[in-house]
Amino acid sequence: MKIRQLEAFHATIETGSVTRAGEKLRISQPAVSKLLRAFAQTCGFQLFVRSGSRLVPTLEARLLAVEVERMFSGTERIARLANAVRNREWGEVSVAAPAAFATRYLGQVLAPFLGSQPDLHFTLQSRPSPQITELVASQQIDIGLSVLPADHPHVRAEIIMRFAMICVLPVGHPLADRQAVEIDDLRDEPFISLARDDCSLMTIDRAFQMKGVQKRNHIQVPLSETACGFVANGAGVSIVPSFVGLDYGDRLIRKVLLPETAMDVWLLTPRTRPPSLAAEKLIEFIRAGVAPFDQREVATPSRASRKTTV
């Protein structure tokens, strides 16, 4: 039993005509007839009887046609799937990122892309940067976003973004009229601090230490977005990544922080295997999404000299 015989049988069942079956398969009518005779011999029973100008399938042929239809439907599904994979519209992609990214920002960035890819299964995990490196190295995730460089033989790492830390103030705060807020200005301010396992806390504390300013920790929260919520409600001030707290609008005052304090974001992928086509497309979308906050291109030598980086 050959696939070409099955194709001829399937096309004849669908069209009811050897001639039209030949047109569909782009072969001659005698070629279709020859394939049908060979298929009937293989099956051991008659497949069609003629009724006028049409070929009518026998009962046995109709029973066989059900299974043949399932086979060709499966083949069509495979073809559609292959096309979707080729166009990066199907697959599974898993991403791990620090909470500052995973809480709201990545949802806003990736929603347009994922909304247009209904057959793409996406998983997002919120993890500390050190754990993200291990997840990528062990191939438990496809893409990692980390604020720490990955020194691991099984991880490919590249910087895709350098973001500035900003000072957030409640509406009506005395510092709200300043063009920029300096660390010295925050000496006596009640500070909304991040948890000890947040990598940006080290950067913030370092900025205070370099200016000799004692930070007055008033409230400790697990997430930068939570810090913005406390600030918006007048509980104190905070320092957060520039892409955090954008949904608060005029309920939150966002100010440039001096000296400028920046952090790098690293894109991590497994070195031992290439990313899938779907993962490649998602990486392209992540690059585009973080571009508006990337400070690498706008930093001048004089500005960069004042930055505190990790």
C-alpha positions in Angstrom: 0.0 0.0 0.0 1.6 3.2 -1.2 1.0 6.8 -0.2 0.3 7.8 -3.8 -2.5 5.1 -4.0 -4.0 6.5 -0.8 -3.9 10.0 -2.3 -5.6 8.9 -5.5 -8.3 7.1 -3.4 -8.8 10.1 -1.1 -9.0 12.6 -4.0 -11.5 10.4 -5.9 -13.7 10.0 -2.8 -13.7 13.8 -2.3 -14.4 14.8 -5.9 -16.4 11.8 -7.1 -14.5 11.8 -10.4 -11.3 10.3 -11.6 -10.8 13.3 -13.9 -11.2 15.9 -11.1 -9.1 13.7 -8.8 -6.3 13.9 -11.5 -6.7 17.7 -11.6 -6.4 18.0 -7.8 -3.3 15.8 -7.8 -2.0 17.3 -11.0 -1.6 14.0 -12.7 -3.5 12.5 -15.7 -6.8 10.6 -15.5 -5.2 7.3 -16.7 -2.6 7.7 -13.9 -5.3 8.0 -11.3 -7.2 5.0 -12.7 -4.0 3.0 -12.5 -3.4 3.9 -8.9 -7.0 3.0 -8.0 -6.7 -0.4 -9.6 -3.4 -1.1 -7.8 -5.0 0.0 -4.5 -8.1 -2.2 -5.0 -5.8 -5.2 -5.7 -3.9 -4.4 -2.5 -7.2 -4.2 -0.5 -8.7 -7.3 -2.1 -12.1 -5.8 -2.8 -13.9 -3.4 -5.2 -13.7 0.3 -4.4 -16.0 2.0 -6.8 -19.0 1.3 -9.0 -19.9 3.6 -11.9 -23.3 5.5 -11.8 -23.5 7.6 -14.9 -20.5 9.9 -15.0 -19.8 9.5 -11.4 -17.9 6.8 -9.4 -19.8 5.7 -6.4 -17.7 4.2 -3.5 -18.8 0.7 -2.3 -19.7 0.1 1.3 -16.2 -1.3 1.9 -14.6 1.8 0.3 -16.7 4.1 2.5 -15.5 2.3 5.6 -12.0 2.6 4.4 -12.4 6.2 3.5 -13.2 7.2 7.1 -9.7 6.1 8.2 -8.0 7.5 5.2 -9.7 10.9 5.9 -8.4 10.8 9.4 -4.9 10.1 8.1 -5.0 13.0 5.7 -6.5 15.3 8.3 -3.6 14.4 10.6 -1.2 15.1 7.8 -2.8 18.6 7.2 -2.5 19.3 10.9 1.2 18.4 10.8 1.7 20.7 7.8 -0.1 23.6 9.6 1.9 22.9 12.8 5.2 22.9 10.8 4.2 26.2 9.2 3.3 27.7 12.6 6.7 26.5 14.0 8.5 27.9 11.0 6.7 31.3 11.5 7.5 31.2 15.2 3.7 31.1 16.1 3.7 27.8 18.0 5.8 26.3 20.8 6.6 26.6 24.4 8.8 29.3 25.9 9.6 29.7 29.6 11.1 32.9 31.1 12.4 33.7 34.6 13.0 37.3 35.7 13.4 39.2 39.0 10.3 40.4 40.6 10.7 44.0 39.5 10.4 42.7 35.9 8.0 39.9 36.4 5.4 41.7 38.5 4.0 44.1 35.9 6.6 45.3 33.4 7.0 42.1 31.4 3.2 41.6 31.2 2.9 45.1 29.7 5.8 44.5 27.3 4.9 41.0 26.1 1.1 41.1 26.1 0.9 42.5 22.5 3.2 39.7 21.2 1.6 36.9 23.1 -1.9 38.1 22.3 -1.1 37.7 18.6 0.3 34.2 19.2 -2.6 32.0 20.5 -0.7 28.8 19.9 2.4 29.8 21.8 2.4 28.6 25.4 4.3 31.0 27.7 5.4 30.5 31.3 6.8 33.3 33.5 8.6 32.7 36.8 9.6 35.3 39.3 13.0 34.4 40.8 16.1 36.1 42.3 18.9 36.6 39.9 21.2 34.0 41.3 18.5 31.3 40.9 17.9 32.4 37.4 21.4 31.5 36.3 21.0 28.0 37.7 17.6 27.6 36.0 19.1 28.5 32.6 22.2 26.4 33.1 20.1 23.3 33.9 17.8 24.1 30.9 14.7 24.4 33.1 13.9 27.7 31.4 14.5 29.0 27.9 15.3 32.7 28.7 16.5 34.4 31.9 16.6 38.1 32.7 19.0 38.8 35.5 20.6 41.9 37.1 23.7 39.9 37.8 26.2 38.7 35.2 26.3 34.9 34.8 29.7 33.3 35.1 28.7 29.8 34.2 30.1 27.6 31.4 26.6 26.4 30.3 25.0 29.9 30.2 25.3 32.5 27.4 24.9 36.0 28.8 24.7 39.5 27.2 23.7 42.9 28.5 20.5 44.1 26.8 19.7 47.0 29.0 21.1 49.5 31.5 18.4 51.2 33.5 18.6 54.1 35.9 17.3 54.0 39.4 14.9 56.9 40.2 13.5 58.5 43.3 9.7 58.3 43.8 7.9 60.9 46.0 4.3 61.3 47.1 2.3 64.1 45.6 2.9 67.4 47.5 6.3 66.4 48.9 8.7 69.3 49.5 11.2 67.8 47.0 8.6 67.5 44.3 9.7 70.9 42.7 13.3 69.8 42.3 14.5 68.9 38.8 16.5 66.1 40.4 16.7 64.6 43.9 20.2 64.0 45.4 21.0 61.3 47.9 21.8 64.0 50.5 18.2 65.2 50.1 16.9 61.9 51.5 18.9 62.0 54.7 15.9 62.4 57.0 13.2 61.0 54.8 11.2 57.9 55.9 12.4 55.4 53.3 10.4 52.5 51.8 13.1 49.9 51.5 13.3 46.6 49.5 13.8 43.2 51.0 17.3 41.9 51.7 17.3 39.4 48.8 16.5 42.1 46.2 19.7 42.7 44.2 18.8 46.4 43.7 18.9 47.0 47.5 22.7 46.5 47.4 23.0 49.2 44.7 20.8 51.6 46.6 22.6 51.1 49.9 25.9 51.5 48.1 24.8 54.9 46.8 23.9 56.1 50.3 27.2 54.8 51.7 29.2 56.6 49.0 27.6 59.9 50.0 28.0 59.1 53.7 24.2 59.3 54.2 22.4 57.1 56.7 19.2 55.8 55.1 16.2 56.0 57.5 14.4 52.7 56.8 10.8 53.1 57.7 9.0 50.3 55.9 10.4 47.2 54.2 8.5 45.6 51.3 9.2 42.7 48.9 8.6 44.4 45.6 9.5 47.7 43.9 5.8 48.0 42.8 4.7 47.6 46.4 7.2 50.4 47.4 5.5 52.7 44.8 2.1 51.9 46.3 3.3 53.0 49.8 4.9 56.1 48.4 1.7 57.0 46.4 -0.2 56.9 49.6 2.2 59.2 51.5 4.0 56.7 53.6 7.5 57.8 52.6 9.9 58.0 49.7 11.8 55.2 47.8 14.3 54.5 45.0 13.1 52.1 42.3 14.0 51.0 38.7 12.9 53.5 36.1 10.4 51.1 34.5 8.5 50.5 37.8 5.4 52.3 39.0 4.4 53.7 35.6 0.7 52.9 36.2 0.4 55.4 39.1 0.4 58.4 36.8 0.0 61.7 38.6 -0.3 59.9 42.0 3.4 59.5 42.1 6.3 62.0 41.5 9.2 60.5 39.6 12.6 62.3 39.9 16.0 61.8 38.4 18.4 60.5 41.2 21.8 62.0 41.7 24.5 60.8 41.6 23.1 58.6 38.8 22.8 55.0 39.8 22.3 52.3 37.2 22.0 48.6 36.9 22.5 46.2 34.0 20.0 43.6 32.8 21.5 40.4 31.3 19.8 38.1 28.9 20.6 34.5 29.7 20.1 31.5 27.5 21.5 27.9 27.6 24.8 27.7 25.9 24.5 23.9 25.2 21.5 24.3 22.8 20.3 27.0 20.5 17.0 28.7 21.4 13.9 27.5 19.6 12.4 29.7 16.9 9.6 30.8 19.2 12.2 31.7 21.9 14.2 33.7 19.3 11.1 35.7 18.4 10.3 36.3 22.1 13.8 37.5 22.6 13.4 40.0 19.8 10.3 41.3 21.4 12.0 41.6 24.8 14.8 43.6 23.2 12.3 46.0 21.7 10.4 46.3 24.9 13.3 47.2 27.1 14.9 49.6 24.5 13.0 52.7 25.8 14.6 52.3 29.2 18.1 51.4 28.0 20.6 54.1 29.2 23.6 52.7 27.4 23.2 54.9 24.3 22.4 58.1 26.1 25.1 58.1 28.7 27.9 60.5 28.1 31.4 60.1 29.6 30.8 62.9 32.1 27.5 61.4 33.2 28.9 57.8 33.2 31.7 58.9 35.6 29.1 59.8 38.2 27.2 56.5 38.0 27.2 53.8 40.6 26.9 50.4 38.9 26.9 46.8 39.8 
